[in-house]
Amino acid sequence: MVREHLIYTHHALSIGITDTRIASQREQHHTLRVARVYADGCVGLASAYGDVPMAALEQQAEAALTIGVPYAPAPTADSTSSGSVDHHTMSGPDLTRFTEDLLGRLRRECPDFIFANRVIQESKQLQLHNDRGMQHTFRSREAGVGLTIRAKGSPNIIDAAVGMEIISPPDPAAITRHVGARLDRWNEVEAPTPGKVQVVFEGLRTLELPFARDLRAQVFHSNTSMFQREHAPLHERFVLYDSLAPRFGNPAFDNEGTLRNDPELRLLDASGVRSVAACKRDALRYDRPVTGNGHGGHTSLPSTAFGHLRLGETCDDLASLIGGQPTLWIDLAAGSDCGPLGDYAVPVAVAWILDEAGQVVGRTGGFTLTGNLFEMFGADYLGTTVTTSSPYSHDGWVGTRMTIAG
């Protein structure tokens, strides 16, 4: 019998924003304790919030073994790690003063817009250990600003949005300039023109659906992944990683205690599929290597999921990415959909028009972008920048060509 403990501690300071003013302040603190007991190819789980003795949770987990939940893999053994991410954080009063300063500047310098949402600061700690020599710890301290933006008089709930991670000591004046740089061109509106256009995204998140769906062991076992079919070649500089790098706020281990020696798992490149994500249960079931992708809620058994999907960098900055060509920066999209053959549809609410130097000169929106994955990341792929999309992001610009549907 193997006993395993997971302890997750979370502390958050959150300041709610309405009508460009502080509307609420909230502090939350909780500790989640989880016991897992493995025996005879089964697992029992028990969890509770608060200061509950682990011995009591172990007894409940051991009793849950009678339910017969199967868990064939051996629990992780002889594996240790300790990591942390410490971005800039503030005391509660300092966070309030920062928010008041920022909102005052936004009211003065962007008077035609109403801002809402929140400023949040979080401290987290995850401990995972068992009696077979597995001992992992990860701590993080992070802060961020999330703003929804509505033009005064607009019938929409949201006209634009901006999210910023506070990586270094925040400068309210610099943040206001960052937000205002796009809003200064709000009234320079152009109707979308159907046809093929050059577009950039801040990171891969808007376009990651088919990769997260089709690069898992279960999908490959069923032979239904689009990457198992014949398709047009991917660009020679295209590389897709699943990252557990600390800069993305991830521990280098998953919820099964699997530790990646290299936090960057190479999934896909021009030569084809290099790795298929598999938690330990899926790896055993589908005869695949364990990849450290056992994620999910702490109170349930880990399942195959991804950390942070990102593309390998191919060029320095936005100007070199767009190559002197007019480009649309896709800022606010209502998600995306991708069919089994790689056909994308991305409804775009707001896109900023960039000139040849990458400067915002206007806006457009209210259209749907279409394209095929193997063209977008093949012949039409522009690349991904080393320089992040803003000082408040960890992701670079991703560029490709898509079609504005007529």
HELIX and SHEET records of a PDB file:
HELIX    1   1 MET A   54  ALA A   64  1                                  11    
HELIX    2   2 LEU A   65  ILE A   67  5                                   3    
HELIX    3   3 GLY A   92  GLU A  109  1                                  18    
HELIX    4   4 PRO A  172  LEU A  183  1                                  12    
HELIX    5   5 ARG A  205  LEU A  207  5                                   3    
HELIX    6   6 LEU A  209  ASP A  214  1                                   6    
HELIX    7   7 ALA A  217  HIS A  221  1                                   5    
HELIX    8   8 MET A  226  GLN A  228  5                                   3    
HELIX    9   9 PRO A  246  PHE A  248  5                                   3    
HELIX   10  10 LYS A  280  TYR A  286  1                                   7    
HELIX   11  11 LEU A  318  ILE A  322  1                                   5    
HELIX   12  12 LEU A  373  MET A  376  1                                   4    
SHEET    1   A 6 CYS A  42  TYR A  49  0                                        
SHEET    2   A 6 ARG A  21  ALA A  39 -1                                        
SHEET    3   A 6 VAL A   2  THR A  18 -1                                        
SHEET    4   A 6 PHE A 113  ASN A 130 -1                                        
SHEET    5   A 6 MET A 134  ALA A 151 -1                                        
SHEET    6   A 6 SER A  79  ASP A  86  1                                        
SHEET    1   B 6 CYS A  42  TYR A  49  0                                        
SHEET    2   B 6 ARG A  21  ALA A  39 -1                                        
SHEET    3   B 6 VAL A   2  THR A  18 -1                                        
SHEET    4   B 6 PHE A 113  ASN A 130 -1                                        
SHEET    5   B 6 MET A 134  ALA A 151 -1                                        
SHEET    6   B 6 ALA A 160  GLU A 165 -1                                        
SHEET    1   C 6 ASP A 337  CYS A 338  0                                        
SHEET    2   C 6 ASP A 343  LEU A 354 -1                                        
SHEET    3   C 6 THR A 327  ALA A 333 -1                                        
SHEET    4   C 6 GLY A 195  GLU A 202  1                                        
SHEET    5   C 6 GLY A 396  ILE A 404 -1                                        
SHEET    6   C 6 PHE A 367  ASN A 372 -1                                        
SHEET    1   D 6 ASP A 337  CYS A 338  0                                        
SHEET    2   D 6 ASP A 343  LEU A 354 -1                                        
SHEET    3   D 6 THR A 327  ALA A 333 -1                                        
SHEET    4   D 6 GLY A 195  GLU A 202  1                                        
SHEET    5   D 6 GLY A 396  ILE A 404 -1                                        
SHEET    6   D 6 GLY A 383  THR A 388 -1                                        
SHEET    1   E 4 GLY A 272  VAL A 273  0                                        
SHEET    2   E 4 GLU A 264  ASP A 269 -1                                        
SHEET    3   E 4 VAL A 239  SER A 243 -1                                        
SHEET    4   E 4 HIS A 308  LEU A 311 -1                                        
SHEET    1   F 2 GLY A 294  HIS A 295  0                                        
SHEET    2   F 2 SER A 303  THR A 304 -1                                        
SHEET    1   G 3 ASP A 337  CYS A 338  0                                        
SHEET    2   G 3 ASP A 343  LEU A 354 -1                                        
SHEET    3   G 3 VAL A 360  THR A 364 -1                                        
END                                                                             
